[in-house]
Amino acid sequence: MAIERGDGVSIEYVGRFEDGSVFDTSRLDVAQEEGLLDAQDTDPEDYAPLAFTVGAGDIIEGLDEALVGMADGEEATVTVPPEKAYGEADDEKVREYDPETFEAMVGKAPEVGLHVEAENGLHGDVTAVRDDAVSVDFNHELAGRTLVFDVEVVDVR
């Protein structure tokens, strides 16, 4: 039976960038092979099929749409453009702060790569540190990226 909106599904997946590098997966063996366990500081028990309701907005739109019409046990490779994933990177989501103000807000000295959470709940990464300003990018880390998923439907409810 073909998957329809409203069906509960469980999928195994490997998420890659267009260059083939893996950024996320539900498969422990792939996570180990790609070094994601250490890089993402995750527990091996976190790797399991992803369960959700198709069409409920629980996952990115492009992957959600691709599952409609698939069947239990089916495998596919799905390419998802930025507009159907995490959107295009938005220059307005890159903010600059005075270094002293930044350090007072965050409680740490600014350094490139530092991950911060704003009071409004937004997460960002420090992308530049100069004498006069600290740049923080609040775009989703996958914004502007085309994502490629190898998907296997392991259950349909």
N, C-alpha and C positions, 0 to 999 in steps of 0.2 A: 504494500500500500504506500502511495506517495505521501510524503510529509506535507502537511498543510499548516497555515497560520493557526496558532492555538494548540498545536500538538506539543507535548513534552518530548524532548529529545536529550540524548547524551551523545557527545562526540569526543573523539580523540583528535588532537590537532597538533600541527607543527607550524608555527608562524615564522615566516622568513621575510627578509628584505629582498629587493630585486637582485641584489648581488649574491643571494643564497645564504647569507649569514642568518642564524636563528636568533630571534629575540624573545620567543616564548614557546612553550609546549606543555601539553598535558602528559606527555610520555616521559617517564623517569629515565629510561635508557637514552633517549635523545638529550635530555637535560644533562646527564652525566657526560655523555660523549662531547657535548658542546661547551662544557664548563659552566653551565648556568647555575648549578647548585651553589658554587662558591661566589660567582659574580652577583647573584641575586639574593644570597644568604637565605635560601629557602630550605625547608624541611623536606626530605624525600617523600614523606606522607602527603605533601601538598600536591603531588603529581597524580592526577586521577582524571577520568573523563569529566568533561564540563557538562553539567545538566542545566537546562533552561527551557523556557516556553518560546517557541518560534513566534516571532511577531510581537513579542511583549516589550521589546526594546532593551532586553538584558545584555545583548552583545552588539557589536558594531553592525550597522545597517547592511553593508555589502555582504557580510558573511551570513547574516540572518536571511536575506533575500535568496542567497545561493542555495540554502538548505531546502527551500520550498520545491517540492517535486522529487527530491531525493528519496531513497528508501533505506530501511534498516540494512546494515551491512555494506552499503554503497560507499565508495571512496571517490574523492574528487580533489582537484587542485583549483583553488579559487583565488583570483587576483582582485584585490579590492583597492580602488583608487582613493586618494585622500578624502575626497568629498563624501565617500560612503564609509569612511573609517573615522579618523579623528580630525578631519578638516584640514584646511590649508594653514600653514603657520601665519600668524597675524602679528605684524610689527607693533600693533598697539598693545599687545600683551607682553612686550618687553619694556620693563620699567627701569629707571635709573634712580639711585639713591645716593645721598651724600654718605661717604664711608663711615663717618661717626654715627650718623643716624641708623645706618644699616646695622652696625655692630651693637648699638643700644637695643634695637628691635629684636635681633636674632640671638644676641648673647655670645656671638662668636665673631672672630675676625673674618672678613670676606676672603674667600679663595675660590678660584674657578673650579666648578664641579660641585660646590657645596649645594645640597638640597635644602630648601627652606619651605616653611608653610606660613602663609600670611594669616592674619587674624580673620579674614573672610573665608578661610578654608582652602584657598587656592594654593597649589604646590608649584614651586618654581626651582630653577637651577641658576646659580651664578654663572654667567657666561663671560664676564670681563671685569677686571678690577684695575682701575686707574687711580692716580692720586686724587682726582676730583670726583670720581663717580664709580658706583658699583652697578653693573647691569644684571638684572634678573629676568630670565625668560619664563613667563607663566603659561606658555603654550604647552599642550600635552606633549610628552616626549616623542610621540609618534606622529604628531601633526606634520602635514606636508609629505608624508611618506606613502608610497604604494606598498601594500602588504600582500604577501602571497601565503596562502594557507593550504597545507595538505590536510584534508579532513576525512575522517572515517566516522560514519554514523554507527554507533554501537547499540543504540536503543531508541525506540519510538514508543511513546505512550499516548 
